[in-house]
Amino acid sequence: MFLNWATCPRPIIALSPMADMTDSAFCRVVRLVAQHNPEPAQASRRVTEESSHQVIIFREMVSAEAVVRDNEKTLGMTAIHDDERPLVQQLFGSNPNTMAEAARIIEAQHRPEGFDINMGCPVYKIVHNFNGAALMREPKLASEIVRAMKSAITVPLSVKIRSGWSNPRECFEFAHVLEEAGADLITVHGRTKSQGYSGKSDWNLIGELAKTLSIPLLANGDAHTAPLAIDALKTTGAAGVMIARGALGNPWIFSHINDLLAGCAPTPVTNEERVRVIKLHLRYHLEQYGERGVTTFRKHLSWYFRGVPGAKPFKERLHTSCSANEVLQILDEFSPSSLPS
Ligand SMILES: Cc1cc2nc3c(=O)[nH]c(=O)nc-3n(C[C@H](O)[C@H](O)[C@H](O)COP(=O)(O)O)c2cc1C
């Protein structure tokens, strides 16, 4: 599978990288739910696979240092199931040679369709080592990283940034540095590093920046629902939109965006469909992590049942259940119609 940011169909719809969330299991679910209509009765209203915009999956960040040190767990995180493709692997790090070598190793082993560099993460344990958003204060180093990685890989390279470190207009100069260094696409989360998650992602600013670049730009931040994703596309005029928190517990958001782009009203998710997808996700999660996955899956269960009417008592029980069978039984009680007939 080949990914070309310059020519891939517009608007580009992407799943944002999220540490501890966009692992292989979740990415498989997103791809399958986005592309396969699970309810034949609604087929005529839903857009078909051929006419829909393919979701581009961005995998959670991994440490370039750990890859180069041959850390088994980190390398395992970069394995790709064919269901997930096209997939972009994100790396973080601040040493150009290490970043290039890590990308070369991952490309040789797993052949992702693209690489992304994390230059937007505001978390202390990342920025204090000059990683993530700290690179926005080091444009020369950022440019060296892009150049080194470009010469080490054969697939497109993108960069994910914030609007700035503390000044939201820093992205204008910084994005041009990245473009000149050879980045093929930039994603902008329209908040500064100092803002963290406070305030709002500035879609007007993202739109202003998009107009000044010749490479495509993805708008990120606060597109939490399908209608908001359409608004983000309209307001920014960007080549595409990247969705993070809006996809947690809601892999349907991508087919809903496709429905809206095709002029159809999205079909609400039934309890039966919710349980069907949770079971699928649990199965993939356990395949990836083994029985300890019952505990690590709880964070996904919280998202799947967030705001769902009547789910509270089931949620409480799900959070204390210790085996996959127990989880499945509670899910069947929540939606008896999802039991096999
Ligand atoms: C749990 C979580 C983990 C995240 N991990 C990453 C990451 O690995 N790499 C990255 O570039 N951004 C990461 N982000 C930031 C998101 O990709 C995204 O930029 C941000 O949440 C804004 O988008 P949203 O409003 O659609 O959530 C993470 C966000 C969350 C909530």
The ligand as an SDF file (V2000), in Angstrom:
LIG
                    3D

 31 33  0  0  0  0  0  0  0  0999 V2000
   -4.4770    9.9310   25.8860 C   0  0  0  0  0  0  0  0  0  0  0  0
   -3.7730   10.8210   24.8870 C   0  0  0  0  0  0  0  0  0  0  0  0
   -2.5420   10.4330   24.3980 C   0  0  0  0  0  0  0  0  0  0  0  0
   -1.8830   11.2370   23.4410 C   0  0  0  0  0  0  0  0  0  0  0  0
   -0.7090   10.7920   22.9090 N   0  0  0  0  0  0  0  0  0  0  0  0
   -0.1470   11.4660   21.8630 C   0  0  0  0  0  0  0  0  0  0  0  0
    0.9620   10.9260   21.1450 C   0  0  0  0  0  0  0  0  0  0  0  0
    1.4420    9.8070   21.3840 O   0  0  0  0  0  0  0  0  0  0  0  0
    1.4790   11.6970   20.1440 N   0  0  0  0  0  0  0  0  0  0  0  0
    0.9600   12.9230   19.7950 C   0  0  0  0  0  0  0  0  0  0  0  0
    1.4640   13.5710   18.8710 O   0  0  0  0  0  0  0  0  0  0  0  0
   -0.1170   13.4240   20.4380 N   0  0  0  0  0  0  0  0  0  0  0  0
   -0.6860   12.7300   21.4440 C   0  0  0  0  0  0  0  0  0  0  0  0
   -1.8190   13.2020   22.0390 N   0  0  0  0  0  0  0  0  0  0  0  0
   -2.4170   14.4550   21.5350 C   0  0  0  0  0  0  0  0  0  0  0  0
   -3.5070   14.1370   20.4960 C   0  0  0  0  0  0  0  0  0  0  0  0
   -2.9820   13.4010   19.4180 O   0  0  0  0  0  0  0  0  0  0  0  0
   -4.1810   15.4200   19.9710 C   0  0  0  0  0  0  0  0  0  0  0  0
   -3.2060   16.2360   19.3870 O   0  0  0  0  0  0  0  0  0  0  0  0
   -4.8890   16.2030   21.0630 C   0  0  0  0  0  0  0  0  0  0  0  0
   -5.5930   15.3560   21.9570 O   0  0  0  0  0  0  0  0  0  0  0  0
   -5.8840   17.2090   20.4580 C   0  0  0  0  0  0  0  0  0  0  0  0
   -6.8140   16.5570   19.6380 O   0  0  0  0  0  0  0  0  0  0  0  0
   -8.3370   16.2350   20.1200 P   0  0  0  0  0  0  0  0  0  0  0  0
   -8.9350   17.5240   20.5560 O   0  0  0  0  0  0  0  0  0  0  0  0
   -8.9780   15.6420   18.8850 O   0  0  0  0  0  0  0  0  0  0  0  0
   -8.2350   15.2940   21.2610 O   0  0  0  0  0  0  0  0  0  0  0  0
   -2.4650   12.4510   23.0030 C   0  0  0  0  0  0  0  0  0  0  0  0
   -3.7050   12.8250   23.5170 C   0  0  0  0  0  0  0  0  0  0  0  0
   -4.3660   12.0320   24.4340 C   0  0  0  0  0  0  0  0  0  0  0  0
   -5.7210   12.4650   24.9460 C   0  0  0  0  0  0  0  0  0  0  0  0
  1  2  1  0
  2  3  1  0
  2 30  2  0
  3  4  2  0
  4  5  1  0
  4 28  1  0
  5  6  2  0
  6  7  1  0
  6 13  1  0
  7  8  2  0
  7  9  1  0
  9 10  1  0
 10 11  2  0
 10 12  1  0
 12 13  2  0
 13 14  1  0
 14 15  1  0
 14 28  1  0
 15 16  1  0
 16 17  1  0
 16 18  1  0
 18 19  1  0
 18 20  1  0
 20 21  1  0
 20 22  1  0
 22 23  1  0
 23 24  1  0
 24 25  2  0
 24 26  1  0
 24 27  1  0
 28 29  2  0
 29 30  1  0
 30 31  1  0
M  END
$$$$
